[in-house]
Every structure is written in structure tokens, then in C-alpha cells.
Amino acid sequence: MEKKPGLHKGLQKKFVRYLHGKKSDGSSADKADKNREITVANIEEHILQKRFMKASQDLIALEHKIVGKTDEEGLEEKKQEIECLYERLGDEVFKVVKVSIVEDDACLLADAVQAIVEQEAEDTAFSLEATTEQSNTVRPRKWKQKWLDCVEQSVREQIKNITEIPSTDSTSPFSKNFVSLGKTLKTDLTHVVQHLKPLYPAELDVCNTYANYYHVHLKSYIERITAKELNGKDIHFVLCWIHDIYPNSILKDPALNGLIEATKLGSILPPDRMEELENKYIFHEVQSIKEWMDKSLKMEIQRWKDGMKPLKLGNYYHSELHIDIIQSYNGGIQRAEEIGPKMSQDLSPFLENVLKDILMRYKILFEEYKEQNKDDSNFRSIIIANINCCWNFRDFIEHRDTLLQPTSKEIINGILTELQMLGLDTLHQDLFIDLKVHFKMLTRESGLHSHQTMLEIIRIVENHILSFRRLVPSCYTEVIDKIHLNLVKEYVTRLLKKKISIRDPEMLKILSSEIKSNADLIQDFFSLHQK
């Protein structure tokens, strides 16, 4: 129900001054009794015109007249009339209280509240003055308790109306109810603070009274729904509500001015139920993330088996696998952080294990592919794409993930290093086999004229590394450095194995110059290709 607009602030303040400045005791009723005649008809008119405080005062005055009397003619009839009037007055007063959570009629509510205060004051006065000789069997009337019951009923109906809203679109009824519940709680408590609190005396503690009843019914609702079998998404929604939305976004909303004593409300769920719900969430989340990662890996493997040429991102061969895996992992951490820091810390070790398992499977399947598909036309391109993929994984592990434990980082980096080396060794393998044939020629030659052979070696290397430009820069540099090192080692080894029997100083000088020329050729070539 939409809240009606309130009275002008000045008029509201007038009611507040009146309410809090007036002393509520039986003297007001006694004064009214002395100055004018009080009749049932007058009181009925007060009730009809919603002059609740006046009706309350006059009823107290009539009550005083018959207290302690036992033999007056028509006494029982008068008592019945008074009780009927009290019942009618109570019905009207608490009707106003009940709808005050959704309506804003300061004048009417202020009068109703004052009537409640008058009755409570009369109960207190009676309890102090009552004697065994003069007893009032209808006191205490307990209007404060009736007020509490009325507030509880209005809150219960507010919650019930929300939790029974049918879903009219594709939105989950579960999540839709919680969204509506959050909006209603925030709106209603703000309404209590801004519009009801100024009209109530401090002893009724209206803000915390409403907050407590909302808390009780919210707790009951959540206990009921968590007793059912919930899916992971619904459990996440409930935990976000319990740990973040309710305590932070609602109870600590600035509009409430810190008037709700949240620490006194207690927990929404008992500790054992909370632990059970959190464990269920972790189980569902881990299973869901494993399924997504498995699906991503299977799709990647199928692309290899189908011989599909990798996509290019910029100038480099690209695989979506690291993106899918990291997004699944990060998504789990982020969803847990929405619940709270503790949940992300609790979930993180489980996701670390999932990440280690999927990367180990990736390594095993990559090795199987490498051994079984060497003749595939896109074999080298697929190998390069996976080397790049490993580099992206390592970049994430080293620089972007702050929750991974050092031991887990070490294990994961070990897996990725092995996987990357499998790819790099595959790229080198054919090249090094081809080069060995030409390096052998260096040892068979007489010693001079090896420069032509070295030029041929460099040409073979250049042709071989053309496709390496599709490696990301750091991986490209690593593979070029490895080839460079291999060439130098192989060349030096062949020189040491070569038997040379030249005694002519000029010929030795030419040989020395040729060796230096070959070394410069190697150095210049790799200097050029390392840029």
C-alpha cells in the first residue's frame, strides 16, 4: 500500500510538543469530570469523531465514579456500557496504529498514541493505589501490550503480503520475494523513524519495537525457506541477505539515523543452521565451477581434435581457455565476497584445488594431443596458441590473484611450466633435428669455407621461426633465446670435435676470421630477431 503524504512539518511539531509535554495521569480525567457532565453519548461522539484522547479521558472519569461501588442501582449496566465503549475505543485506536505503517496521518496517530499513554498511566496509578477494599477488576487494561500485539500483527501482514507475491515474469519468485522484502523493510523502517517516532513517547521505543518484530518475522521466514532444498543460486541470495543486505544496507541505512539497535536483534539463523547453509553453498559453488571449467576444457580439446586453426588476438594466436577458466574461478571468489570476506576466504582453498585439478588435466590432454596429432596441418599453430594460453595463466597466478596460498601458487606454476615446456620442446624438436645434419657438415669439411654452411643453418632457422611471431612477446623471446643457445653450443661443440691440421699462419688467420664471421652471423641474426 502506498504511504499517504504527511502533514506539514510545523503542524507535526505541534503534535509532538503536545504529546511529549503533557503529563499523563488521572488528574486530567478528574478535571474533566468536575467541569462538565460526562455522558455515554458524549463519549460515543468522541469515538465517532476520532477524538481518541478525549474519549479515553472521559472513560477514565466514568470508570472512577463506579470503582469500589457495589450497591448502586444499575451499576452492572453502567459497567457494561463502559466496557463496550472501551472496546469500541480500542478497536478504533488500534486500527489507526495498525495502518500507521503504511499511512501517514500524524494528527490521528498522535491522538491514538496519547489515548494509549493515558490508559497505561491509569494502569500504573491503579497498581500503586489499589487496596483490597477498593479493587478495580478491569484494571490493568494493558493497552501497551495491545499496542505491541497490534504492531506485531501489522508487521506480520506486511511480511506475509510480500512472501505471497506470485511471479509474473521470468524472474525467480524466490529472488523477487527477497528484493521486495528488502525494499519493504527499508521503506517501512524509514517511515517509522521519520513519521512515527516523533509521535511516540520515548518509553514506547517505537523504532526498535517495529525493528524487533520485523526481525522476528524475517527470522521465521528465512528459517522456513532454508529448511527446504535450495539450489546454489538461492542459497547465495539468502546468505547475501543475512550477511550483507539486511545488516548493512537496511539496518545501517543513513535514513534510519542510527536509531535501530541492530546488536540487540540477534542472529537470523542459529549457528548450526548457518554453518550448514554455508557448507551447502560452498558445495554447490565448487560443483558448479568444476562443471563450467570441465565444459570449457572439453570445448578446447574438441577444437584441437577438429584441427581448427586458432583465433588471433592482435598478432598472436589465442585460446579462450584461460579466459573461461579464470572467469569461472574469479566469479566464484566474487560471488563469495558478495556474501562477505569470510566466505571468500573459506571458499578459496576449495577453488584452489579445482584450479589445480583442471590445469593438471589440461596438461595431460595437451601431451596426448601433442603425441597423437603431429601430422595435423594446424599442429604448430595449436601448440603456439597453448603456449600463449599458459603464459596468460601464469600472468594471472603471479600478478592478479591475491588469495592463492604460496604453496598452491608453486604447484600451479609447476604444472604450467611443464605444460609450456612441452609446447616449446615440440616447436624446437624438428628444427634441432634438421640442424644436426648441417652441423655435421662442419666437422666433415676441411676447415675452411664453413661460412656457406652457417648461412644455410641461419636460413633454416629463419624459415622455422617465422610462425613463432604468433607467440606472445615473452614466450617468443624465451624460444628465440633457447634456439640461440642451442646453436652456439652446437657450433662450439662441432669446432672442438673438428680435427684441423693447418700449420700455415695465413691459413690459420683465415680460419680464425671465418670462425669469428660465423659467430658474428649467429649473434647478428638473433639480435635482430629478439626485438
C-alpha positions as a printed NumPy array, in Angstrom:
array([[  0.   ,   0.   ,   0.   ],
       [  1.366,   3.421,  -0.906],
       [  2.035,   5.704,   2.04 ],
       [ -0.1  ,   8.835,   2.157],
       [  1.672,  12.214,   2.274],
       [  2.203,  13.564,   5.782],
       [  1.154,  16.821,   7.406],
       [  3.207,  19.95 ,   7.225],
       [  6.267,  19.699,   9.483],
       [  5.154,  22.652,  11.589],
       [  1.836,  21.006,  12.385],
       [  3.595,  17.733,  13.154],
       [  5.913,  19.509,  15.597],
       [  2.879,  20.956,  17.331],
       [  1.559,  17.454,  17.982],
       [  4.972,  16.313,  19.196],
       [  5.228,  19.172,  21.715],
       [  1.739,  18.402,  22.902],
       [  2.34 ,  14.689,  23.207],
       [  5.678,  14.83 ,  24.993],
       [  4.953,  17.896,  27.053],
       [  1.705,  16.694,  28.6  ],
       [  1.821,  14.685,  31.798],
       [ -0.464,  11.679,  31.5  ],
       [ -2.241,  10.775,  34.731],
       [ -5.702,  10.522,  36.162],
       [ -5.843,  14.234,  37.08 ],
       [ -6.868,  15.228,  33.547],
       [ -9.864,  12.935,  33.727],
       [-10.752,  14.211,  37.215],
       [-10.632,  17.804,  35.982],
       [-12.899,  16.974,  33.047],
       [-15.292,  15.299,  35.456],
       [-15.52 ,  18.407,  37.633],
       [-16.067,  20.919,  34.844],
       [-18.731,  19.186,  32.813],
       [-21.123,  16.302,  32.733],
       [-19.713,  13.187,  31.084],
       [-22.217,  11.015,  29.285],
       [-22.096,   7.834,  27.245],
       [-23.452,   9.766,  24.283],
       [-20.621,  12.304,  24.516],
       [-18.021,   9.558,  24.596],
       [-19.658,   7.818,  21.645],
       [-19.469,  11.094,  19.745],
       [-15.779,  11.473,  20.641],
       [-15.089,   7.979,  19.296],
       [-17.126,   8.621,  16.165],
       [-15.252,  11.865,  15.513],
       [-11.939,  10.101,  16.286],
       [-11.181,  12.262,  19.306],
       [ -9.471,   9.312,  20.956],
       [ -7.641,  11.07 ,  23.776],
       [-10.809,  12.905,  24.867],
       [-12.803,   9.681,  24.773],
       [-10.083,   7.973,  26.841],
       [-10.088,  10.731,  29.474],
       [-13.864,  10.691,  29.786],
       [-13.961,   6.898,  30.043],
       [-11.399,   7.01 ,  32.838],
       [-13.528,   9.622,  34.608],
       [-16.651,   7.425,  34.321],
       [-14.632,   4.444,  35.495],
       [-13.541,   6.381,  38.59 ],
       [-17.192,   7.037,  39.506],
       [-18.082,   3.383,  39.79 ],
       [-14.834,   1.924,  41.163],
       [-15.458,   0.394,  44.56 ],
       [-19.256,   0.772,  44.385],
       [-21.258,  -2.395,  44.897],
       [-24.847,  -1.459,  45.658],
       [-25.68 ,   1.422,  43.317],
       [-28.767,   0.865,  41.21 ],
       [-27.975,  -0.009,  37.591],
       [-24.264,  -0.467,  38.409],
       [-23.785,  -3.559,  36.247],
       [-25.463,  -1.869,  33.322],
       [-23.119,   1.128,  33.683],
       [-20.106,  -1.178,  33.852],
       [-21.223,  -2.939,  30.686],
       [-21.697,   0.399,  28.938],
       [-18.177,   1.473,  29.921],
       [-16.685,  -1.825,  28.766],
       [-18.499,  -1.567,  25.445],
       [-17.163,   1.958,  24.998],
       [-13.631,   0.798,  25.868],
       [-13.935,  -1.972,  23.306],
       [-15.1  ,   0.45 ,  20.631],
       [-12.394,   2.961,  21.51 ],
       [ -9.728,   0.244,  21.476],
       [-10.889,  -1.011,  18.094],
       [-10.614,   2.465,  16.598],
       [ -7.326,   3.353,  18.297],
       [ -5.554,   0.16 ,  17.287],
       [ -6.984,   0.311,  13.796],
       [ -5.13 ,   3.614,  13.416],
       [ -1.972,   2.09 ,  14.899],
       [ -2.189,  -0.89 ,  12.573],
       [ -2.427,   1.151,   9.367],
       [  0.14 ,   3.727,  10.508],
       [  2.923,   1.584,   8.999],
       [  1.537,   2.332,   5.531],
       [ -0.318,   5.618,   6.115],
       [  0.827,   8.984,   7.384],
       [ -1.865,  10.792,   9.384],
       [  0.065,  12.496,  12.156],
       [ -2.992,  14.124,  13.756],
       [ -4.946,  10.9  ,  14.087],
       [ -1.99 ,   8.782,  15.189],
       [ -0.864,  11.341,  17.784],
       [ -4.34 ,  11.242,  19.338],
       [ -4.374,   7.435,  19.29 ],
       [ -0.939,   7.239,  20.911],
       [ -1.963,   9.697,  23.626],
       [ -5.014,   7.556,  24.381],
       [ -2.728,   4.528,  24.814],
       [ -0.416,   6.554,  27.071],
       [ -3.429,   7.723,  29.155],
       [ -4.575,   4.146,  29.657],
       [ -1.101,   2.94 ,  30.606],
       [ -0.8  ,   5.81 ,  33.094],
       [ -4.137,   4.804,  34.614],
       [ -2.951,   1.191,  34.921],
       [  0.167,   2.402,  36.727],
       [ -1.813,   4.678,  39.045],
       [ -4.224,   1.857,  39.854],
       [ -1.422,  -0.584,  40.662],
       [  0.053,   1.932,  43.117],
       [ -3.225,   2.935,  44.779],
       [ -5.281,  -0.269,  44.738],
       [ -6.284,  -1.794,  48.088],
       [ -8.041,  -4.998,  48.96 ],
       [-11.081,  -2.996,  49.998],
       [-11.243,  -0.982,  46.772],
       [-10.348,  -3.065,  43.76 ],
       [-10.938,  -2.46 ,  40.074],
       [-11.458,  -5.812,  38.393],
       [-10.985,  -4.361,  34.892],
       [ -7.562,  -2.928,  35.631],
       [ -4.925,  -3.224,  34.312],
       [ -6.308,  -2.922,  30.787],
       [ -2.827,  -3.475,  29.319],
       [ -3.144,  -1.164,  26.331],
       [  0.612,  -1.127,  25.897],
       [  0.54 ,  -4.888,  25.374],
       [ -2.378,  -4.462,  22.987],
       [ -0.312,  -1.873,  21.146],
       [  2.579,  -4.33 ,  20.915],
       [  0.227,  -7.027,  19.62 ],
       [ -1.168,  -4.589,  17.068],
       [  2.308,  -3.623,  15.842],
       [  3.244,  -7.295,  15.59 ],
       [  0.114,  -8.045,  13.571],
       [  0.713,  -5.183,  11.142],
       [  4.315,  -6.3  ,  10.622],
       [  3.24 ,  -9.914,  10.146],
       [  0.779,  -8.881,   7.445],
       [  3.403,  -6.749,   5.698],
       [  5.798,  -9.714,   5.546],
       [  3.038, -12.12 ,   4.532],
       [  1.908,  -9.888,   1.677],
       [  5.445,  -9.852,   0.287],
       [  6.203, -13.557,   0.629],
       [  2.998, -14.484,  -1.161],
       [  3.558, -12.3  ,  -4.253],
       [  3.234, -14.501,  -7.373],
       [  5.896, -14.217, -10.068],
       [  4.532, -12.675, -13.281],
       [  7.715, -12.883, -15.359],
       [ 10.839, -14.973, -15.774],
       [ 12.336, -13.678, -12.521],
       [ 12.757, -16.31 ,  -9.816],
       [  9.889, -15.98 ,  -7.297],
       [ 12.463, -16.637,  -4.602],
       [ 14.746, -13.74 ,  -5.54 ],
       [ 11.795, -11.498,  -6.387],
       [ 10.344, -12.   ,  -2.907],
       [ 13.663, -11.122,  -1.298],
       [ 14.032,  -7.979,  -3.392],
       [ 10.503,  -6.926,  -2.406],
       [ 11.221,  -7.834,   1.202],
       [ 14.323,  -5.647,   1.249],
       [ 12.519,  -2.675,  -0.259],
       [  9.619,  -3.027,   2.171],
       [ 11.827,  -3.361,   5.247],
       [ 13.87 ,  -0.311,   4.317],
       [ 10.79 ,   1.737,   3.393],
       [  8.822,   0.735,   6.487],
       [ 11.638,   1.29 ,   8.98 ],
       [ 12.423,   4.65 ,   7.38 ],
       [  8.736,   5.538,   7.703],
       [  8.812,   4.558,  11.384],
       [ 11.873,   6.722,  12.054],
       [ 10.727,   9.76 ,  10.094],
       [  6.973,   9.786,  10.69 ],
       [  6.059,   7.596,  13.678],
       [  8.889,   8.236,  16.127],
       [  8.068,  11.963,  16.573],
       [  4.536,  10.998,  17.661],
       [  5.511,   8.406,  20.291],
       [  6.939,   8.884,  23.785],
       [ 10.436,   7.539,  24.349],
       [  9.284,   4.796,  26.72 ],
       [  7.441,   3.01 ,  23.908],
       [ 10.704,   2.867,  21.878],
       [  8.718,   2.684,  18.663],
       [ 11.721,   2.327,  16.311],
       [ 13.201,  -0.722,  17.995],
       [  9.753,  -2.196,  18.635],
       [  8.959,  -2.277,  14.928],
       [ 12.512,  -3.369,  14.055],
       [ 12.308,  -6.246,  16.522],
       [  9.019,  -7.551,  15.11 ],
       [ 10.318,  -7.287,  11.553],
       [ 13.393,  -9.184,  12.67 ],
       [ 11.322, -11.92 ,  14.327],
       [  9.177, -12.472,  11.23 ],
       [ 12.155, -12.23 ,   8.884],
       [ 13.94 , -14.828,  11.001],
       [ 10.901, -17.115,  10.894],
       [ 10.599, -16.712,   7.109],
       [ 14.264, -17.469,   6.481],
       [ 14.2  , -20.467,   8.821],
       [ 11.259, -21.865,   6.847],
       [ 12.789, -21.412,   3.418],
       [ 16.235, -22.69 ,   4.433],
       [ 14.622, -25.873,   5.716],
       [ 13.759, -26.625,   2.073],
       [ 16.135, -27.93 ,  -0.582],
       [ 17.594, -24.815,  -2.209],
       [ 19.801, -24.549,  -5.269],
       [ 23.166, -22.792,  -5.174],
       [ 21.815, -19.519,  -6.554],
       [ 19.073, -19.323,  -3.929],
       [ 21.497, -20.16 ,  -1.12 ],
       [ 23.772, -17.367,  -2.358],
       [ 20.829, -14.969,  -2.286],
       [ 19.914, -15.947,   1.29 ],
       [ 23.491, -15.649,   2.552],
       [ 23.904, -12.235,   0.902],
       [ 20.749, -11.187,   2.665],
       [ 21.837, -12.466,   6.06 ],
       [ 25.451, -11.278,   5.991],
       [ 25.282,  -8.063,   3.988],
       [ 21.983,  -6.68 ,   2.709],
       [ 19.996,  -6.899,   5.957],
       [ 22.646,  -5.779,   8.496],
       [ 24.372,  -3.216,   6.275],
       [ 22.07 ,  -1.919,   3.54 ],
       [ 18.891,  -1.959,   5.642],
       [ 19.626,  -1.672,   9.371],
       [ 22.537,   0.742,   8.835],
       [ 20.83 ,   2.825,   6.175],
       [ 21.601,   6.523,   6.816],
       [ 17.883,   7.321,   6.712],
       [ 17.45 ,   5.407,   9.989],
       [ 19.811,   7.826,  11.771],
       [ 21.351,   5.008,  13.818],
       [ 18.119,   4.62 ,  15.815],
       [ 17.853,   0.844,  15.302],
       [ 19.855,  -1.122,  17.877],
       [ 20.884,  -3.892,  15.497],
       [ 23.154,  -5.63 ,  18.017],
       [ 20.15 ,  -6.426,  20.219],
       [ 18.205,  -8.123,  17.431],
       [ 20.254, -11.297,  17.461],
       [ 21.169, -13.571,  14.574],
       [ 18.821, -14.553,  11.753],
       [ 19.773, -18.243,  11.92 ],
       [ 21.151, -20.402,  14.748],
       [ 24.901, -21.098,  14.412],
       [ 24.41 , -24.742,  13.411],
       [ 21.876, -23.841,  10.705],
       [ 24.125, -21.061,   9.448],
       [ 27.114, -23.398,   9.23 ],
       [ 25.009, -25.976,   7.397],
       [ 23.793, -23.373,   4.902],
       [ 27.305, -22.027,   4.287],
       [ 28.664, -25.548,   3.744],
       [ 25.873, -26.224,   1.251],
       [ 26.764, -23.031,  -0.569],
       [ 30.437, -24.   ,  -0.801],
       [ 29.494, -27.463,  -2.089],
       [ 27.142, -26.078,  -4.764],
       [ 29.619, -23.383,  -5.806],
       [ 32.543, -25.796,  -6.126],
       [ 30.464, -28.259,  -8.148],
       [ 29.155, -25.516, -10.421],
       [ 32.626, -24.091, -11.077],
       [ 34.064, -27.555, -11.752],
       [ 31.313, -28.185, -14.298],
       [ 31.972, -24.887, -16.077],
       [ 35.72 , -25.469, -16.16 ],
       [ 35.268, -29.039, -17.414],
       [ 32.948, -27.812, -20.134],
       [ 35.447, -25.141, -21.215],
       [ 38.306, -27.653, -21.364],
       [ 36.251, -30.168, -23.353],
       [ 35.345, -27.486, -25.897],
       [ 39.015, -26.528, -26.239],
       [ 40.131, -30.143, -26.707],
       [ 37.457, -30.665, -29.347],
       [ 38.796, -27.699, -31.325],
       [ 42.234, -29.316, -31.296],
       [ 40.861, -32.653, -32.442],
       [ 38.883, -30.964, -35.212],
       [ 42.123, -29.371, -36.443],
       [ 40.69 , -25.872, -36.191],
       [ 43.213, -23.097, -36.678],
       [ 43.417, -20.948, -33.543],
       [ 41.961, -17.463, -33.496],
       [ 44.29 , -14.482, -33.493],
       [ 44.14 , -11.7  , -30.96 ],
       [ 46.174,  -8.894, -32.437],
       [ 49.239, -10.615, -33.92 ],
       [ 49.187, -13.635, -31.627],
       [ 47.444, -16.985, -31.65 ],
       [ 44.801, -17.014, -28.996],
       [ 42.858, -19.534, -26.931],
       [ 39.75 , -18.69 , -24.921],
       [ 40.529, -21.42 , -22.389],
       [ 42.416, -19.267, -19.898],
       [ 39.664, -16.633, -20.071],
       [ 36.927, -19.187, -19.388],
       [ 38.824, -20.858, -16.544],
       [ 39.883, -17.611, -14.872],
       [ 36.394, -16.129, -15.213],
       [ 34.906, -19.216, -13.554],
       [ 37.449, -19.021, -10.74 ],
       [ 37.121, -15.247, -10.261],
       [ 33.343, -15.468, -10.483],
       [ 33.296, -17.88 ,  -7.555],
       [ 35.526, -15.615,  -5.467],
       [ 33.481, -12.51 ,  -6.334],
       [ 30.171, -14.188,  -5.516],
       [ 31.596, -15.275,  -2.176],
       [ 32.803, -11.721,  -1.483],
       [ 29.245, -10.504,  -2.064],
       [ 28.324, -12.585,   0.975],
       [ 31.313, -11.41 ,   2.994],
       [ 35.129, -11.547,   3.291],
       [ 34.988, -14.663,   5.467],
       [ 33.058, -16.61 ,   2.837],
       [ 35.596, -15.791,   0.126],
       [ 38.376, -16.931,   2.474],
       [ 36.506, -20.165,   3.25 ],
       [ 35.794, -20.89 ,  -0.415],
       [ 39.24 , -20.014,  -1.765],
       [ 41.059, -23.261,  -0.721],
       [ 38.381, -25.362,  -2.43 ],
       [ 38.69 , -23.359,  -5.648],
       [ 42.471, -23.624,  -5.493],
       [ 42.105, -27.409,  -5.621],
       [ 39.64 , -27.163,  -8.504],
       [ 42.094, -24.928, -10.387],
       [ 44.991, -27.326,  -9.769],
       [ 42.922, -30.3  , -10.929],
       [ 41.726, -28.67 , -14.155],
       [ 45.24 , -27.476, -15.069],
       [ 46.663, -30.941, -14.449],
       [ 44.014, -32.418, -16.742],
       [ 44.814, -29.722, -19.299],
       [ 48.485, -30.714, -19.211],
       [ 47.729, -34.437, -19.614],
       [ 45.322, -33.883, -22.511],
       [ 47.727, -31.466, -24.213],
       [ 50.505, -34.044, -24.001],
       [ 48.21 , -36.683, -25.526],
       [ 47.307, -34.327, -28.361],
       [ 50.968, -33.487, -28.977],
       [ 51.896, -37.152, -29.328],
       [ 48.952, -38.176, -31.498],
       [ 48.429, -35.263, -33.921],
       [ 51.832, -34.214, -35.25 ],
       [ 50.683, -34.512, -38.853],
       [ 47.775, -32.127, -38.411],
       [ 48.077, -29.105, -40.715],
       [ 47.455, -26.681, -37.838],
       [ 49.539, -28.602, -35.306],
       [ 52.188, -25.904, -34.794],
       [ 49.571, -23.148, -34.615],
       [ 47.658, -25.052, -31.931],
       [ 50.875, -25.639, -29.978],
       [ 51.672, -21.915, -30.135],
       [ 48.151, -20.98 , -29.002],
       [ 48.534, -23.249, -25.966],
       [ 51.943, -21.816, -25.088],
       [ 50.331, -18.362, -25.116],
       [ 47.48 , -19.719, -23.027],
       [ 49.963, -20.976, -20.41 ],
       [ 51.615, -17.575, -20.295],
       [ 48.245, -15.905, -19.615],
       [ 47.53 , -18.385, -16.842],
       [ 50.912, -17.692, -15.257],
       [ 50.41 , -13.939, -15.509],
       [ 47.13 , -14.29 , -13.618],
       [ 48.594, -16.563, -10.951],
       [ 51.666, -14.391, -10.387],
       [ 50.252, -10.887, -10.559],
       [ 46.47 , -10.805, -10.308],
       [ 45.335, -13.404,  -7.787],
       [ 45.809, -12.259,  -4.194],
       [ 44.031, -15.133,  -2.435],
       [ 46.09 , -18.085,  -3.675],
       [ 48.307, -19.557,  -0.977],
       [ 52.066, -19.667,  -1.749],
       [ 52.103, -23.48 ,  -1.807],
       [ 49.207, -23.541,  -4.283],
       [ 50.919, -20.923,  -6.454],
       [ 54.06 , -23.032,  -6.505],
       [ 52.156, -26.176,  -7.524],
       [ 50.142, -24.392, -10.217],
       [ 53.21 , -22.637, -11.626],
       [ 54.959, -26.001, -11.736],
       [ 52.122, -27.501, -13.785],
       [ 52.072, -24.534, -16.161],
       [ 55.86 , -24.555, -16.568],
       [ 55.798, -28.24 , -17.504],
       [ 52.956, -27.638, -19.937],
       [ 54.707, -24.684, -21.545],
       [ 57.972, -26.638, -21.88 ],
       [ 56.077, -29.437, -23.627],
       [ 54.949, -26.901, -26.21 ],
       [ 58.326, -25.201, -26.61 ],
       [ 60.165, -28.505, -26.927],
       [ 57.733, -29.533, -29.64 ],
       [ 58.481, -26.354, -31.592],
       [ 62.245, -26.896, -31.225],
       [ 62.276, -30.603, -31.925],
       [ 62.069, -30.611, -35.734],
       [ 64.417, -27.66 , -36.025],
       [ 67.158, -29.231, -33.935],
       [ 66.911, -32.484, -35.923],
       [ 67.321, -30.577, -39.203],
       [ 70.228, -28.524, -37.877],
       [ 72.196, -31.517, -36.685],
       [ 72.622, -32.666, -40.313],
       [ 74.139, -29.319, -41.307],
       [ 76.308, -29.051, -38.218],
       [ 77.781, -32.451, -39.053],
       [ 78.862, -30.967, -42.37 ],
       [ 81.023, -28.516, -40.452],
       [ 83.051, -31.36 , -38.995],
       [ 83.409, -33.124, -42.348],
       [ 84.688, -30.038, -44.139],
       [ 88.386, -29.369, -44.348],
       [ 88.154, -26.429, -42.025],
       [ 87.773, -23.565, -44.423],
       [ 84.74 , -22.387, -46.377],
       [ 82.287, -23.254, -43.496],
       [ 80.634, -19.851, -43.778],
       [ 78.341, -21.089, -46.543],
       [ 77.162, -23.918, -44.316],
       [ 76.469, -21.48 , -41.486],
       [ 74.447, -19.288, -43.853],
       [ 72.336, -22.323, -44.704],
       [ 71.858, -23.061, -40.991],
       [ 70.709, -19.487, -40.389],
       [ 68.332, -19.683, -43.363],
       [ 66.753, -22.862, -41.941],
       [ 66.36 , -21.221, -38.523],
       [ 64.813, -18.11 , -40.081],
       [ 62.245, -20.124, -42.006],
       [ 61.468, -22.174, -38.939],
       [ 60.835, -19.253, -36.603],
       [ 58.505, -17.33 , -38.913],
       [ 55.488, -18.889, -37.203],
       [ 56.972, -18.073, -33.777],
       [ 55.918, -14.469, -34.316],
       [ 52.469, -15.688, -33.253],
       [ 53.832, -16.262, -29.749],
       [ 53.25 , -13.534, -27.173],
       [ 56.443, -11.426, -26.775],
       [ 57.746, -13.025, -23.583],
       [ 57.278, -16.55 , -24.962],
       [ 58.782, -15.541, -28.296],
       [ 61.864, -14.178, -26.534],
       [ 62.154, -17.356, -24.494],
       [ 62.017, -19.639, -27.533],
       [ 64.476, -17.482, -29.537],
       [ 66.906, -17.465, -26.603],
       [ 66.703, -21.233, -26.397],
       [ 67.418, -21.667, -30.139],
       [ 70.262, -19.144, -29.882],
       [ 71.822, -21.04 , -27.002],
       [ 71.435, -24.354, -28.819],
       [ 73.117, -23.004, -31.971],
       [ 76.071, -21.594, -30.058],
       [ 76.542, -24.801, -28.063],
       [ 76.258, -26.96 , -31.168],
       [ 78.678, -24.769, -33.131],
       [ 81.264, -24.73 , -30.341],
       [ 80.885, -28.484, -29.86 ],
       [ 81.485, -29.102, -33.569],
       [ 84.528, -26.833, -33.568],
       [ 86.022, -28.729, -30.653],
       [ 85.376, -32.046, -32.36 ],
       [ 86.867, -30.885, -35.678],
       [ 90.359, -32.13 , -36.473],
       [ 92.396, -29.345, -38.011],
       [ 95.986, -29.758, -39.25 ],
       [ 96.905, -26.348, -40.637],
       [100.376, -25.013, -39.994],
       [100.432, -22.098, -42.404],
       [ 99.963, -18.871, -40.382],
       [ 97.987, -17.27 , -43.199],
       [ 95.621, -20.208, -43.399],
       [ 95.195, -20.165, -39.62 ],
       [ 94.41 , -16.469, -39.817],
       [ 91.771, -17.136, -42.491],
       [ 90.271, -19.919, -40.364],
       [ 90.167, -17.649, -37.329],
       [ 88.466, -14.954, -39.366],
       [ 85.93 , -17.475, -40.65 ],
       [ 85.096, -18.68 , -37.123],
       [ 84.599, -15.085, -35.991],
       [ 82.468, -14.381, -39.054],
       [ 80.232, -17.361, -38.247],
       [ 79.939, -16.246, -34.624],
       [ 79.025, -12.713, -35.748],
       [ 76.475, -14.161, -38.152],
       [ 74.787, -16.046, -35.311],
       [ 74.915, -13.034, -32.986],
       [ 73.583, -10.579, -35.575],
       [ 70.774, -12.885, -36.598],
       [ 69.476, -13.411, -33.074],
       [ 69.961,  -9.782, -32.094],
       [ 67.689,  -8.873, -34.988],
       [ 65.043, -11.451, -34.123],
       [ 64.95 , -10.748, -30.411],
       [ 63.462,  -7.299, -30.983]])
